[in-house]
Amino acid sequence: MEGDRKPNGNINNRNIQILIVEDEFILAASLQELLESLGYTVSGIADSFEAVLEQITQCRPDLVLMDVRLQGALDGIEAAKFIWNTARIPVIYLTGHSDRNTLERARETLPFGYLLKPVNVTEMVTTITVALNRCEQEQL
């Protein structure tokens, strides 16, 4: 993870529940450790669309950090579209994919952010904050 310093997370705010959707376990565990050190709660880690469905049903996270590549038949873009359309949970892509086709497909899902790996901590915290605010405003 990049970034010179760790900005304050939401330690003084309500407990933000984040679901990490990442097919590489080591990266997911590292991201979980980082998010928790910033004051967020990681409600779970999923590596496939099926695991995502189980997690959002069980814990109803406030936000999903979604990789584009997942295990199984559906990718992260299809999962993100489903999550927003059915549960209205904001999705931020966190991926290493920035090719034109992937960006176009992701854009069509109206994501709440698109971060490239390796993640810059300050950009990630800012994107999470803006995404949660946007979602709150859209649901008023």
Summary of the structure (lengths in Angstrom):
residues: 140
radius of gyration: 13.8
end to end distance: 34.4
largest distance: 39.6
contacts: 440
relative contact order: 0.18
helix: 44%
strand: 19%
